[in-house]
Amino acid sequence: MASLTLDWIELAQVAGALQGFLLTCVLLTRRKNRTAHRVLAALMAAFTIYLASGVYYSAGLVRSFPHFFGISYQMPWVFGPLVYLYAVAASDRSWRFRKETLIHFVPVTINVLATMPYYLMSGTEKLAMVERWFGGDVPRLLAFLDPFKYVLGLSYSIATVVFLRRHRRLVENSYSNTEHVNLRWLLLLTVSTFGIWLLATTLKVAEVQTGVRDSHISLAMAVLVYAIGYMGLRQPEVFRYETAEYPIPKLANAVSPSPTPPDEPATPEPRYERSGLGDAEAQQLKKKLLSVMETRRPWLDSELTLADLATSLDTTPHKLSEVLNSEIGQTFYDFVNGYRVREVQRRIKAGEARALKMLALAMDAGFASKSTFNEAFKKHTSQTPSGFRQAVGA
C-alpha cells in the first residue's frame, strides 16, 4: 500500500474521530445518570465511525480494505434519535430504555435490511461498486433511501427542541433557581446538530459534489465533537425533578352521564381531577400562600423549591402547583422571582442602590446569579435594572 497523505480536512476528521473515541470510553465509565451517558456514548461512537469513514473514502483506503465499505452508511440514521433520547435521558434520571424506545430505531432497521445485499457482497464486487459510485452511478435503492435521512434528522432536531421547551416549563413549575438546571447545553447540542443537518440538506439540494459535501459535513461534525468534549462533560444535571408537575386544566362545563334527580342536591365536580382539590380548598390555599410569601418571605432563600414551600404550607407540591398555574397563572419560577424583583425595586427606590452594587441587592433578594436576575427583572418590569434605577432617579 502506498504511503498515506492527508490534507487538513482529513486530519481534522482523524482528530475528531480520536476525540469521539476517547469521549465514548469516558462516558461509558460514568456512573452518575448512566443511561444518559450511555446514550451520549452511543452518539459519540456513531460520530466516530462517520468521521473515520470520511478518511477511509477520501484517502482511498476503501480500495485496500473494501470489506469496510458502507459501514458508516447507517450512522446518519441514528444521529437524530440518539440526540433526542439523550435529551430525554439527561432530563429525567428515572428514564430507562423500554420496548417502546425501539420505535426510534425502526428507520435505521429498515435501512439496514434494505441495504443488506450490499454488505454481503465480496470484496471484488464492493470495489466495482465503489468505482461506479465515485463515477456518479449511485444504485437506485440508495438514491431512493438517501433523502429520507435528511427528513429524519431535521424532524428529530425539531422534536428535541419542542421537548426541551416543554421540559423547561416543568422545571419552572418546581424550582425558583434554575442556575444549576442549565438547559443551554442541550439546546446548544440540538441546535448544532440541526445546523449540520440543515447544511447537509442545503448542499444536497444544491447538488454539490459528494466529496465536497461530505468534507464540509465532516468538518462541522468534528468541531461539534470537540465542543461536546469541552462542554458536555462539564454540564450540571438537567434531570426532571420529582416535584415538577403539569398544569391541570379545569373541568369546565362538565356534563354528567345522567341528569341529577330534582330531589337530590347537585354534587359539584372537583375542580382538579387528579388531586381532588376543590374550589374552596384552592381559594384557602391561595390565601395562605400569599400570606406566607408576604410575612415569612421564603423567597429570600435562593434555593427555594416547590416542595419546600408546599411543606411550609402543609400541602403537597402537586396541589400547590395547581393553584399557582390555575389561580395565579404563573409558574413557580416566575411567581417566586416576582417577589424578588419587587424587593430589589423597593430597595432601589429607597436609595440603597447608591451604597450597594445592583448584584448585591439581587443576591440579598434571593437571586443566585446576575444573569438570572437580569432576565427576571426585565421579564417582570420590561426594564433593565439600571434602566429602572435611572427612571426612578435613585
Secondary structure, DSSP 8 states (H G I E B T S, - for coil): -------HHHHHHHHHHHHHHHHHHHHHH--TTHHHHHHHHHHHHHHHHHHHHHHHHHTTHHHH-GGGTTTTTTTHHHHHHHHHHHHHHHH-TT----GGGGGGGHHHHHHHHHHHHHHTS-HHHHHHHHHHHHTT---HHHHHHHHHHHHHHHHHHHHHHHHHHHHHHHHHTTBS--TTS--HHHHHHHHHHHHHHHHHHHHHHTT--HHHHHHHHHHHHHHHHHHHHHHGGG-------TT--------TT---SS---TTS------SSTTT---HHHHHHHHHHHHHHHHHT-GGGSTT-BHHHHHHHTTS-HHHHHHHIIIII-S-HHHHHHHHHHHHHHHHHHTTGGGTS-HHHHHHHTT---HHHHHHHHHHHHSS-HHHHHHHHT-
